[in-house]
């Protein structure tokens, strides 16, 4: 991510990590503004699309206040709040529900304190292992060049007997992570989808080939790794395309790493708030948001969403699961939701 503008919250300057990040940003002569309060300046544009796109190109250095870590089932035990927001422009993104019209990319500079809070949860669950998800409300990879937060987190959990870490990305700038002694305590996953989904609804992100090339690097660096196929979207000839996707993945996976590989399968869903936001920001989208073809379901955080009906869900399972077993029989399918 090359931000168009950078804002720094006042309390962030109390942390050495903030100054390290600022030094990297200043080298690129980016526009940096030190705020006098914790209120973000109002957008000069009143157009919802322009406000949204401007926020996507805005980096904020902030302090994460201590609060309860959110659950992150079925991916992990808890979310680990390193970053929030993402510069990608995926039409269907569930963060449209979370962040609304101003999806700034926020980096939390008090990473040492965040590790201390994570430790409290680990201690409570010992001798069980506690898994933390680093991408629940973000994709941390695009800002890693500025933050080095992932590298620090991987190193932290590498030396922890009871803590584990995982994150997922659509981006391919992973070279800085390849030489870290992760000790198999961090799992890296890549979100993949069919060529059609990536072309029309996954805008602002690297294509399938680049993601698979990055996944190969991660696999050969010895990380446990995986693919999150999602959101799985039904459209004309979707069955053919998803079967082809599995075959493409199988051809790219280094054979010696298949036992390290896992799959997570996530079907498309949307909230009323997300639909409203999507149609404002991407008015030309042909993403299927027809509630009459969906069923209403409440999620783990208490709000409702439109999901595929059971018959469609069953068909998705019948298409993808046997194909994975056929081409990558040693891989693990963690869940389908």
CORDAGI-V245182 format. One record per pair of residues at least 24 apart in sequence whose ideal C-beta (glycine too) atoms are under 6 Angstrom apart, sorted by sequence separation. I is the first residue (numbers start at 0). J is the second residue. D is the distance in whole Angstrom. If there is no record, write none. Layout:
i | j | d
I | J | D
I | J | D
This chain:
i | j | d
5 | 29 | 6
82 | 106 | 5
157 | 181 | 5
157 | 182 | 4
189 | 214 | 5
4 | 30 | 5
5 | 31 | 4
6 | 32 | 5
7 | 33 | 5
8 | 34 | 6
153 | 179 | 5
157 | 184 | 5
6 | 34 | 6
140 | 168 | 4
153 | 181 | 5
156 | 184 | 5
8 | 37 | 6
141 | 170 | 5
156 | 185 | 6
138 | 168 | 5
140 | 170 | 4
187 | 217 | 5
55 | 86 | 5
134 | 166 | 4
153 | 185 | 5
128 | 161 | 5
129 | 162 | 6
130 | 163 | 5
131 | 164 | 5
132 | 165 | 6
133 | 166 | 4
134 | 167 | 5
171 | 205 | 5
219 | 253 | 6
270 | 304 | 5
128 | 163 | 6
169 | 204 | 4
170 | 205 | 6
187 | 222 | 5
191 | 226 | 5
218 | 253 | 5
224 | 259 | 6
230 | 265 | 6
231 | 266 | 5
232 | 267 | 5
106 | 142 | 6
125 | 161 | 5
196 | 232 | 6
223 | 259 | 5
225 | 261 | 4
226 | 262 | 6
227 | 263 | 4
228 | 264 | 5
229 | 265 | 3
268 | 304 | 5
269 | 305 | 6
186 | 223 | 4
187 | 224 | 5
188 | 225 | 4
189 | 226 | 6
190 | 227 | 5
191 | 228 | 6
230 | 267 | 4
110 | 148 | 6
171 | 209 | 5
218 | 256 | 4
268 | 306 | 4
171 | 210 | 6
177 | 216 | 6
188 | 227 | 5
106 | 146 | 5
121 | 161 | 5
173 | 213 | 5
183 | 223 | 6
211 | 251 | 4
110 | 151 | 6
114 | 155 | 5
121 | 162 | 5
181 | 222 | 6
266 | 307 | 5
171 | 213 | 4
17 | 60 | 5
77 | 120 | 6
177 | 220 | 4
59 | 103 | 5
61 | 105 | 5
63 | 107 | 4
173 | 217 | 6
195 | 240 | 6
57 | 103 | 5
58 | 104 | 5
59 | 105 | 5
60 | 106 | 6
63 | 109 | 6
54 | 101 | 4
55 | 102 | 6
62 | 109 | 5
193 | 240 | 4
54 | 102 | 5
60 | 108 | 6
11 | 60 | 5
51 | 100 | 6
54 | 103 | 5
266 | 315 | 6
11 | 61 | 6
50 | 100 | 5
63 | 113 | 6
11 | 62 | 5
193 | 244 | 5
10 | 62 | 5
79 | 131 | 4
81 | 133 | 5
85 | 137 | 6
3 | 56 | 4
4 | 57 | 5
5 | 58 | 5
6 | 59 | 5
7 | 60 | 5
8 | 61 | 5
47 | 100 | 6
76 | 129 | 5
83 | 136 | 5
84 | 137 | 6
85 | 138 | 4
2 | 56 | 6
76 | 130 | 5
77 | 131 | 5
78 | 132 | 5
79 | 133 | 5
83 | 137 | 5
75 | 130 | 4
82 | 137 | 4
86 | 141 | 5
264 | 319 | 6
2 | 58 | 4
75 | 131 | 6
75 | 132 | 4
78 | 135 | 4
82 | 139 | 5
74 | 132 | 5
81 | 139 | 5
167 | 227 | 5
71 | 132 | 4
262 | 323 | 6
71 | 135 | 5
81 | 148 | 5
260 | 330 | 4
261 | 331 | 4
262 | 332 | 5
263 | 333 | 5
258 | 329 | 5
264 | 335 | 4
265 | 336 | 6
257 | 329 | 4
261 | 333 | 5
257 | 330 | 6
241 | 318 | 6
245 | 322 | 4
249 | 326 | 4
241 | 319 | 6
245 | 323 | 6
249 | 327 | 5
238 | 318 | 5
242 | 322 | 5
245 | 326 | 6
231 | 315 | 6
0 | 86 | 4
200 | 286 | 6
17 | 108 | 4
16 | 108 | 5
14 | 108 | 5
16 | 110 | 6
14 | 109 | 5
11 | 108 | 5
91 | 200 | 6
90 | 200 | 4
89 | 201 | 5
88 | 202 | 4
88 | 203 | 3
87 | 203 | 5
87 | 204 | 5
23 | 145 | 5
20 | 145 | 5
20 | 146 | 6
91 | 230 | 6
0 | 141 | 4
0 | 142 | 5
96 | 270 | 5
96 | 272 | 5
96 | 273 | 5
95 | 273 | 4
95 | 276 | 4
90 | 277 | 6
90 | 281 | 5
90 | 284 | 5
91 | 286 | 6
90 | 286 | 5
51 | 280 | 5
47 | 279 | 4
48 | 280 | 5
73 | 334 | 5
